[in-house]
Each structure stands twice: as structure tokens, then as C-alpha cells.
Amino acid sequence: MPLEKQGLSRTFLIIEEDESLEVFDNLNILAYFTLTIKVINVEEGFSKTRVKKLTGYKNPKEKLIPIILLGQLGKNDNHKNKITGEELMIFVNQIVKEGQSKLSGTGIMVECTNNSKLIDFYEKHDYRLIDKEYEDDELIQFVKIFNRKDIIEKDKD
């Protein structure tokens, strides 16, 4: 976790408490995901509608914008039947929306191999392919844009 130590990413663990185990051994890691920040150019592969949803403007002055990058996503093989991909994505969306409500942003991005199972999974969860030319070995990129009304600060101090 060198990127975590450098403050460049955060890894989140989804755990289940098992009260039948000893105190120090009663946590089962069900799944994990890592989030970081990436800068994207909204002039590359985005329609004006998607640019407006991401930035609030059809023609923003700033073309390079920060976005949350979902860097890793996985389930623990030892407990894979205890959490679904849908439940895992709910955790991801919750953390991203909480962060964006306190800081800024409306979107999340994922990069993956050109694999039909992965593509179907992300498209099922409202991620849309960034329309650009990809090299044969290049990771393809998807973006999910949240409705601004859904990004609500939960605890107002």
C-alpha cells in the first residue's frame, strides 16, 4: 500500500463481524475498493451534455477536471457469497457521494481491460464508456455521473 502511505489513494474494507469467533479474530473482510483522484480532460470523449453534468457548464473554462477514480474493486474469495457486486457498488457510491458532498465533484471513473464481463458489470451500474480511440492494450475508461441532488451532505456541523 505505498500509494496509501503517500496519501495518493484510500482503500476501504467491507467487513463482517462474526461474534462466534474470538475477539481479535472476529472480523471477516468481505470486499475492498480503492479510490484516488485523477485529472481528466473533458474535451476528450465527452458530449456537451456529459460535460455539463460533470462541470455544470457546457463550455467550462477549465478543461482539466479532477474526478474520483475507482482503482481497485474486489471480493474476498473466502467470503464471496456474503456480498454481491451490487452491494459492493452501493458502498462505493456511498463513500464517493459523501466525499463529493464535502469537497466537490459529481463523477466517478473506472479503468478496466476490454473484457465483456467487466464492461457489462460497469454498464449495469450506470457507467458509460468514454468515447475515444483506445490502443489495443490500453485500459478502457468509464464514467458515472451522479445527480447533483443525490450528493447531499449527511452531517451538517
PyMOL CGO cylinders between C-alpha atoms (Angstrom):
from pymol import cmd
from pymol.cgo import CYLINDER

trace = [
    CYLINDER, 0.00, 0.00, 0.00, 2.69, 2.53, -0.89, 0.3, 1, 1, 1, 1, 1, 1,
    CYLINDER, 2.69, 2.53, -0.89, 0.14, 4.84, -2.56, 0.3, 1, 1, 1, 1, 1, 1,
    CYLINDER, 0.14, 4.84, -2.56, -1.90, 4.85, 0.65, 0.3, 1, 1, 1, 1, 1, 1,
    CYLINDER, -1.90, 4.85, 0.65, 1.16, 5.80, 2.71, 0.3, 1, 1, 1, 1, 1, 1,
    CYLINDER, 1.16, 5.80, 2.71, 1.91, 8.64, 0.28, 0.3, 1, 1, 1, 1, 1, 1,
    CYLINDER, 1.91, 8.64, 0.28, -1.66, 9.92, 0.61, 0.3, 1, 1, 1, 1, 1, 1,
    CYLINDER, -1.66, 9.92, 0.61, -2.42, 9.19, -3.05, 0.3, 1, 1, 1, 1, 1, 1,
    CYLINDER, -2.42, 9.19, -3.05, -5.24, 6.71, -2.52, 0.3, 1, 1, 1, 1, 1, 1,
    CYLINDER, -5.24, 6.71, -2.52, -7.54, 5.25, 0.11, 0.3, 1, 1, 1, 1, 1, 1,
    CYLINDER, -7.54, 5.25, 0.11, -8.52, 1.60, 0.40, 0.3, 1, 1, 1, 1, 1, 1,
    CYLINDER, -8.52, 1.60, 0.40, -11.83, 0.75, 2.05, 0.3, 1, 1, 1, 1, 1, 1,
    CYLINDER, -11.83, 0.75, 2.05, -12.57, -2.62, 3.59, 0.3, 1, 1, 1, 1, 1, 1,
    CYLINDER, -12.57, -2.62, 3.59, -16.05, -4.02, 3.92, 0.3, 1, 1, 1, 1, 1, 1,
    CYLINDER, -16.05, -4.02, 3.92, -16.07, -6.24, 6.97, 0.3, 1, 1, 1, 1, 1, 1,
    CYLINDER, -16.07, -6.24, 6.97, -18.49, -8.56, 8.70, 0.3, 1, 1, 1, 1, 1, 1,
    CYLINDER, -18.49, -8.56, 8.70, -18.38, -9.18, 12.41, 0.3, 1, 1, 1, 1, 1, 1,
    CYLINDER, -18.38, -9.18, 12.41, -18.62, -12.81, 13.42, 0.3, 1, 1, 1, 1, 1, 1,
    CYLINDER, -18.62, -12.81, 13.42, -19.46, -12.94, 17.12, 0.3, 1, 1, 1, 1, 1, 1,
    CYLINDER, -19.46, -12.94, 17.12, -18.81, -16.68, 17.25, 0.3, 1, 1, 1, 1, 1, 1,
    CYLINDER, -18.81, -16.68, 17.25, -15.07, -16.06, 16.86, 0.3, 1, 1, 1, 1, 1, 1,
    CYLINDER, -15.07, -16.06, 16.86, -12.56, -14.81, 19.43, 0.3, 1, 1, 1, 1, 1, 1,
    CYLINDER, -12.56, -14.81, 19.43, -12.48, -11.04, 19.99, 0.3, 1, 1, 1, 1, 1, 1,
    CYLINDER, -12.48, -11.04, 19.99, -9.39, -10.38, 17.86, 0.3, 1, 1, 1, 1, 1, 1,
    CYLINDER, -9.39, -10.38, 17.86, -10.35, -12.83, 15.12, 0.3, 1, 1, 1, 1, 1, 1,
    CYLINDER, -10.35, -12.83, 15.12, -13.99, -11.90, 14.67, 0.3, 1, 1, 1, 1, 1, 1,
    CYLINDER, -13.99, -11.90, 14.67, -13.70, -9.70, 11.59, 0.3, 1, 1, 1, 1, 1, 1,
    CYLINDER, -13.70, -9.70, 11.59, -14.13, -11.15, 8.12, 0.3, 1, 1, 1, 1, 1, 1,
    CYLINDER, -14.13, -11.15, 8.12, -13.01, -8.98, 5.21, 0.3, 1, 1, 1, 1, 1, 1,
    CYLINDER, -13.01, -8.98, 5.21, -15.74, -9.44, 2.61, 0.3, 1, 1, 1, 1, 1, 1,
    CYLINDER, -15.74, -9.44, 2.61, -14.58, -7.00, -0.03, 0.3, 1, 1, 1, 1, 1, 1,
    CYLINDER, -14.58, -7.00, -0.03, -12.45, -3.93, -0.71, 0.3, 1, 1, 1, 1, 1, 1,
    CYLINDER, -12.45, -3.93, -0.71, -12.16, -0.98, -3.04, 0.3, 1, 1, 1, 1, 1, 1,
    CYLINDER, -12.16, -0.98, -3.04, -9.60, 1.76, -3.59, 0.3, 1, 1, 1, 1, 1, 1,
    CYLINDER, -9.60, 1.76, -3.59, -10.33, 5.36, -4.51, 0.3, 1, 1, 1, 1, 1, 1,
    CYLINDER, -10.33, 5.36, -4.51, -7.96, 8.03, -5.74, 0.3, 1, 1, 1, 1, 1, 1,
    CYLINDER, -7.96, 8.03, -5.74, -8.14, 11.27, -7.69, 0.3, 1, 1, 1, 1, 1, 1,
    CYLINDER, -8.14, 11.27, -7.69, -7.41, 11.52, -11.39, 0.3, 1, 1, 1, 1, 1, 1,
    CYLINDER, -7.41, 11.52, -11.39, -7.48, 14.50, -13.72, 0.3, 1, 1, 1, 1, 1, 1,
    CYLINDER, -7.48, 14.50, -13.72, -9.40, 14.13, -16.96, 0.3, 1, 1, 1, 1, 1, 1,
    CYLINDER, -9.40, 14.13, -16.96, -9.74, 16.36, -19.99, 0.3, 1, 1, 1, 1, 1, 1,
    CYLINDER, -9.74, 16.36, -19.99, -13.44, 16.94, -20.69, 0.3, 1, 1, 1, 1, 1, 1,
    CYLINDER, -13.44, 16.94, -20.69, -12.65, 17.83, -24.31, 0.3, 1, 1, 1, 1, 1, 1,
    CYLINDER, -12.65, 17.83, -24.31, -11.68, 14.21, -24.99, 0.3, 1, 1, 1, 1, 1, 1,
    CYLINDER, -11.68, 14.21, -24.99, -14.55, 11.77, -25.41, 0.3, 1, 1, 1, 1, 1, 1,
    CYLINDER, -14.55, 11.77, -25.41, -17.35, 13.69, -23.68, 0.3, 1, 1, 1, 1, 1, 1,
    CYLINDER, -17.35, 13.69, -23.68, -20.51, 15.09, -25.22, 0.3, 1, 1, 1, 1, 1, 1,
    CYLINDER, -20.51, 15.09, -25.22, -21.57, 18.61, -24.23, 0.3, 1, 1, 1, 1, 1, 1,
    CYLINDER, -21.57, 18.61, -24.23, -24.37, 17.07, -22.15, 0.3, 1, 1, 1, 1, 1, 1,
    CYLINDER, -24.37, 17.07, -22.15, -21.94, 14.92, -20.17, 0.3, 1, 1, 1, 1, 1, 1,
    CYLINDER, -21.94, 14.92, -20.17, -19.54, 17.84, -19.78, 0.3, 1, 1, 1, 1, 1, 1,
    CYLINDER, -19.54, 17.84, -19.78, -22.40, 19.90, -18.35, 0.3, 1, 1, 1, 1, 1, 1,
    CYLINDER, -22.40, 19.90, -18.35, -23.35, 17.12, -15.94, 0.3, 1, 1, 1, 1, 1, 1,
    CYLINDER, -23.35, 17.12, -15.94, -19.74, 16.82, -14.76, 0.3, 1, 1, 1, 1, 1, 1,
    CYLINDER, -19.74, 16.82, -14.76, -18.87, 20.51, -14.54, 0.3, 1, 1, 1, 1, 1, 1,
    CYLINDER, -18.87, 20.51, -14.54, -22.16, 22.42, -14.52, 0.3, 1, 1, 1, 1, 1, 1,
    CYLINDER, -22.16, 22.42, -14.52, -21.22, 24.15, -17.81, 0.3, 1, 1, 1, 1, 1, 1,
    CYLINDER, -21.22, 24.15, -17.81, -21.46, 23.16, -21.48, 0.3, 1, 1, 1, 1, 1, 1,
    CYLINDER, -21.46, 23.16, -21.48, -18.24, 25.04, -22.22, 0.3, 1, 1, 1, 1, 1, 1,
    CYLINDER, -18.24, 25.04, -22.22, -16.29, 25.21, -18.96, 0.3, 1, 1, 1, 1, 1, 1,
    CYLINDER, -16.29, 25.21, -18.96, -13.24, 27.47, -18.84, 0.3, 1, 1, 1, 1, 1, 1,
    CYLINDER, -13.24, 27.47, -18.84, -11.30, 24.73, -17.10, 0.3, 1, 1, 1, 1, 1, 1,
    CYLINDER, -11.30, 24.73, -17.10, -10.99, 21.69, -19.38, 0.3, 1, 1, 1, 1, 1, 1,
    CYLINDER, -10.99, 21.69, -19.38, -8.97, 19.58, -16.94, 0.3, 1, 1, 1, 1, 1, 1,
    CYLINDER, -8.97, 19.58, -16.94, -11.08, 18.49, -14.01, 0.3, 1, 1, 1, 1, 1, 1,
    CYLINDER, -11.08, 18.49, -14.01, -10.46, 16.17, -11.07, 0.3, 1, 1, 1, 1, 1, 1,
    CYLINDER, -10.46, 16.17, -11.07, -12.56, 13.02, -10.81, 0.3, 1, 1, 1, 1, 1, 1,
    CYLINDER, -12.56, 13.02, -10.81, -12.64, 10.11, -8.37, 0.3, 1, 1, 1, 1, 1, 1,
    CYLINDER, -12.64, 10.11, -8.37, -11.02, 7.00, -9.81, 0.3, 1, 1, 1, 1, 1, 1,
    CYLINDER, -11.02, 7.00, -9.81, -12.16, 3.59, -8.64, 0.3, 1, 1, 1, 1, 1, 1,
    CYLINDER, -12.16, 3.59, -8.64, -8.74, 1.94, -8.74, 0.3, 1, 1, 1, 1, 1, 1,
    CYLINDER, -8.74, 1.94, -8.74, -9.47, -1.50, -7.33, 0.3, 1, 1, 1, 1, 1, 1,
    CYLINDER, -9.47, -1.50, -7.33, -12.62, -3.43, -6.60, 0.3, 1, 1, 1, 1, 1, 1,
    CYLINDER, -12.62, -3.43, -6.60, -12.77, -6.97, -5.34, 0.3, 1, 1, 1, 1, 1, 1,
    CYLINDER, -12.77, -6.97, -5.34, -14.39, -9.57, -3.15, 0.3, 1, 1, 1, 1, 1, 1,
    CYLINDER, -14.39, -9.57, -3.15, -12.64, -11.95, -0.75, 0.3, 1, 1, 1, 1, 1, 1,
    CYLINDER, -12.64, -11.95, -0.75, -12.85, -15.42, -2.32, 0.3, 1, 1, 1, 1, 1, 1,
    CYLINDER, -12.85, -15.42, -2.32, -13.28, -16.95, 1.15, 0.3, 1, 1, 1, 1, 1, 1,
    CYLINDER, -13.28, -16.95, 1.15, -16.49, -14.95, 1.67, 0.3, 1, 1, 1, 1, 1, 1,
    CYLINDER, -16.49, -14.95, 1.67, -17.62, -14.20, -1.90, 0.3, 1, 1, 1, 1, 1, 1,
    CYLINDER, -17.62, -14.20, -1.90, -21.18, -15.41, -1.30, 0.3, 1, 1, 1, 1, 1, 1,
    CYLINDER, -21.18, -15.41, -1.30, -21.70, -12.96, 1.59, 0.3, 1, 1, 1, 1, 1, 1,
    CYLINDER, -21.70, -12.96, 1.59, -21.71, -9.85, -0.61, 0.3, 1, 1, 1, 1, 1, 1,
    CYLINDER, -21.71, -9.85, -0.61, -22.88, -9.20, -4.14, 0.3, 1, 1, 1, 1, 1, 1,
    CYLINDER, -22.88, -9.20, -4.14, -21.35, -6.92, -6.74, 0.3, 1, 1, 1, 1, 1, 1,
    CYLINDER, -21.35, -6.92, -6.74, -24.43, -4.73, -6.42, 0.3, 1, 1, 1, 1, 1, 1,
    CYLINDER, -24.43, -4.73, -6.42, -23.93, -4.38, -2.65, 0.3, 1, 1, 1, 1, 1, 1,
    CYLINDER, -23.93, -4.38, -2.65, -20.26, -3.57, -3.19, 0.3, 1, 1, 1, 1, 1, 1,
    CYLINDER, -20.26, -3.57, -3.19, -21.17, -0.81, -5.65, 0.3, 1, 1, 1, 1, 1, 1,
    CYLINDER, -21.17, -0.81, -5.65, -23.62, 0.64, -3.10, 0.3, 1, 1, 1, 1, 1, 1,
    CYLINDER, -23.62, 0.64, -3.10, -20.70, 1.02, -0.66, 0.3, 1, 1, 1, 1, 1, 1,
    CYLINDER, -20.70, 1.02, -0.66, -18.55, 2.64, -3.38, 0.3, 1, 1, 1, 1, 1, 1,
    CYLINDER, -18.55, 2.64, -3.38, -21.30, 5.11, -4.34, 0.3, 1, 1, 1, 1, 1, 1,
    CYLINDER, -21.30, 5.11, -4.34, -21.97, 5.99, -0.70, 0.3, 1, 1, 1, 1, 1, 1,
    CYLINDER, -21.97, 5.99, -0.70, -18.33, 6.83, 0.04, 0.3, 1, 1, 1, 1, 1, 1,
    CYLINDER, -18.33, 6.83, 0.04, -17.88, 8.79, -3.19, 0.3, 1, 1, 1, 1, 1, 1,
    CYLINDER, -17.88, 8.79, -3.19, -21.07, 10.81, -2.67, 0.3, 1, 1, 1, 1, 1, 1,
    CYLINDER, -21.07, 10.81, -2.67, -20.10, 11.61, 0.94, 0.3, 1, 1, 1, 1, 1, 1,
    CYLINDER, -20.10, 11.61, 0.94, -16.70, 12.83, -0.20, 0.3, 1, 1, 1, 1, 1, 1,
    CYLINDER, -16.70, 12.83, -0.20, -18.11, 14.87, -3.05, 0.3, 1, 1, 1, 1, 1, 1,
    CYLINDER, -18.11, 14.87, -3.05, -20.69, 16.46, -0.78, 0.3, 1, 1, 1, 1, 1, 1,
    CYLINDER, -20.69, 16.46, -0.78, -17.88, 17.78, 1.42, 0.3, 1, 1, 1, 1, 1, 1,
    CYLINDER, -17.88, 17.78, 1.42, -15.38, 18.66, -1.31, 0.3, 1, 1, 1, 1, 1, 1,
    CYLINDER, -15.38, 18.66, -1.31, -16.59, 18.81, -4.90, 0.3, 1, 1, 1, 1, 1, 1,
    CYLINDER, -16.59, 18.81, -4.90, -17.31, 16.73, -7.95, 0.3, 1, 1, 1, 1, 1, 1,
    CYLINDER, -17.31, 16.73, -7.95, -20.14, 14.71, -9.41, 0.3, 1, 1, 1, 1, 1, 1,
    CYLINDER, -20.14, 14.71, -9.41, -18.47, 11.76, -11.05, 0.3, 1, 1, 1, 1, 1, 1,
    CYLINDER, -18.47, 11.76, -11.05, -16.52, 8.58, -10.63, 0.3, 1, 1, 1, 1, 1, 1,
    CYLINDER, -16.52, 8.58, -10.63, -14.33, 6.89, -13.21, 0.3, 1, 1, 1, 1, 1, 1,
    CYLINDER, -14.33, 6.89, -13.21, -13.12, 3.34, -13.68, 0.3, 1, 1, 1, 1, 1, 1,
    CYLINDER, -13.12, 3.34, -13.68, -10.49, 1.91, -15.98, 0.3, 1, 1, 1, 1, 1, 1,
    CYLINDER, -10.49, 1.91, -15.98, -10.61, -1.76, -16.92, 0.3, 1, 1, 1, 1, 1, 1,
    CYLINDER, -10.61, -1.76, -16.92, -9.46, -4.26, -19.50, 0.3, 1, 1, 1, 1, 1, 1,
    CYLINDER, -9.46, -4.26, -19.50, -11.61, -4.70, -22.57, 0.3, 1, 1, 1, 1, 1, 1,
    CYLINDER, -11.61, -4.70, -22.57, -13.46, -7.67, -21.07, 0.3, 1, 1, 1, 1, 1, 1,
    CYLINDER, -13.46, -7.67, -21.07, -17.16, -8.18, -21.83, 0.3, 1, 1, 1, 1, 1, 1,
    CYLINDER, -17.16, -8.18, -21.83, -17.96, -9.34, -18.27, 0.3, 1, 1, 1, 1, 1, 1,
    CYLINDER, -17.96, -9.34, -18.27, -16.38, -6.22, -16.75, 0.3, 1, 1, 1, 1, 1, 1,
    CYLINDER, -16.38, -6.22, -16.75, -17.97, -3.95, -19.35, 0.3, 1, 1, 1, 1, 1, 1,
    CYLINDER, -17.97, -3.95, -19.35, -21.41, -5.44, -18.66, 0.3, 1, 1, 1, 1, 1, 1,
    CYLINDER, -21.41, -5.44, -18.66, -20.90, -5.06, -14.90, 0.3, 1, 1, 1, 1, 1, 1,
    CYLINDER, -20.90, -5.06, -14.90, -19.97, -1.38, -15.06, 0.3, 1, 1, 1, 1, 1, 1,
    CYLINDER, -19.97, -1.38, -15.06, -22.63, -0.53, -17.66, 0.3, 1, 1, 1, 1, 1, 1,
    CYLINDER, -22.63, -0.53, -17.66, -25.23, -2.24, -15.45, 0.3, 1, 1, 1, 1, 1, 1,
    CYLINDER, -25.23, -2.24, -15.45, -24.19, 0.22, -12.71, 0.3, 1, 1, 1, 1, 1, 1,
    CYLINDER, -24.19, 0.22, -12.71, -24.64, 3.30, -14.94, 0.3, 1, 1, 1, 1, 1, 1,
    CYLINDER, -24.64, 3.30, -14.94, -21.02, 3.76, -16.02, 0.3, 1, 1, 1, 1, 1, 1,
    CYLINDER, -21.02, 3.76, -16.02, -20.70, 4.99, -19.60, 0.3, 1, 1, 1, 1, 1, 1,
    CYLINDER, -20.70, 4.99, -19.60, -17.76, 4.44, -21.91, 0.3, 1, 1, 1, 1, 1, 1,
    CYLINDER, -17.76, 4.44, -21.91, -15.62, 7.49, -22.63, 0.3, 1, 1, 1, 1, 1, 1,
    CYLINDER, -15.62, 7.49, -22.63, -15.84, 7.72, -26.40, 0.3, 1, 1, 1, 1, 1, 1,
    CYLINDER, -15.84, 7.72, -26.40, -12.31, 7.93, -27.72, 0.3, 1, 1, 1, 1, 1, 1,
    CYLINDER, -12.31, 7.93, -27.72, -9.79, 5.85, -29.66, 0.3, 1, 1, 1, 1, 1, 1,
    CYLINDER, -9.79, 5.85, -29.66, -8.18, 3.19, -27.47, 0.3, 1, 1, 1, 1, 1, 1,
    CYLINDER, -8.18, 3.19, -27.47, -4.94, 1.37, -28.21, 0.3, 1, 1, 1, 1, 1, 1,
    CYLINDER, -4.94, 1.37, -28.21, -5.13, -2.45, -28.25, 0.3, 1, 1, 1, 1, 1, 1,
    CYLINDER, -5.13, -2.45, -28.25, -3.51, -2.85, -24.81, 0.3, 1, 1, 1, 1, 1, 1,
    CYLINDER, -3.51, -2.85, -24.81, -4.95, 0.34, -23.27, 0.3, 1, 1, 1, 1, 1, 1,
    CYLINDER, -4.95, 0.34, -23.27, -7.43, 0.19, -20.41, 0.3, 1, 1, 1, 1, 1, 1,
    CYLINDER, -7.43, 0.19, -20.41, -10.85, 1.42, -21.42, 0.3, 1, 1, 1, 1, 1, 1,
    CYLINDER, -10.85, 1.42, -21.42, -12.44, 4.17, -19.34, 0.3, 1, 1, 1, 1, 1, 1,
    CYLINDER, -12.44, 4.17, -19.34, -15.95, 4.54, -17.99, 0.3, 1, 1, 1, 1, 1, 1,
    CYLINDER, -15.95, 4.54, -17.99, -17.53, 7.43, -16.11, 0.3, 1, 1, 1, 1, 1, 1,
    CYLINDER, -17.53, 7.43, -16.11, -20.58, 7.50, -13.88, 0.3, 1, 1, 1, 1, 1, 1,
    CYLINDER, -20.58, 7.50, -13.88, -22.11, 10.91, -13.23, 0.3, 1, 1, 1, 1, 1, 1,
    CYLINDER, -22.11, 10.91, -13.23, -24.21, 11.36, -10.11, 0.3, 1, 1, 1, 1, 1, 1,
    CYLINDER, -24.21, 11.36, -10.11, -27.24, 13.59, -9.99, 0.3, 1, 1, 1, 1, 1, 1,
    CYLINDER, -27.24, 13.59, -9.99, -26.18, 16.71, -8.07, 0.3, 1, 1, 1, 1, 1, 1,
    CYLINDER, -26.18, 16.71, -8.07, -29.28, 16.38, -5.87, 0.3, 1, 1, 1, 1, 1, 1,
    CYLINDER, -29.28, 16.38, -5.87, -28.09, 12.93, -4.76, 0.3, 1, 1, 1, 1, 1, 1,
    CYLINDER, -28.09, 12.93, -4.76, -24.85, 14.36, -3.42, 0.3, 1, 1, 1, 1, 1, 1,
    CYLINDER, -24.85, 14.36, -3.42, -26.09, 15.64, -0.10, 0.3, 1, 1, 1, 1, 1, 1,
    CYLINDER, -26.09, 15.64, -0.10, -24.00, 16.42, 2.92, 0.3, 1, 1, 1, 1, 1, 1,
    CYLINDER, -24.00, 16.42, 2.92, -25.26, 14.00, 5.56, 0.3, 1, 1, 1, 1, 1, 1,
    CYLINDER, -25.26, 14.00, 5.56, -23.97, 15.58, 8.75, 0.3, 1, 1, 1, 1, 1, 1,
    CYLINDER, -23.97, 15.58, 8.75, -24.03, 19.34, 8.79, 0.3, 1, 1, 1, 1, 1, 1,
    CYLINDER, -24.03, 19.34, 8.79, -21.91, 20.53, 11.71, 0.3, 1, 1, 1, 1, 1, 1,
]
cmd.load_cgo(trace, "trace")
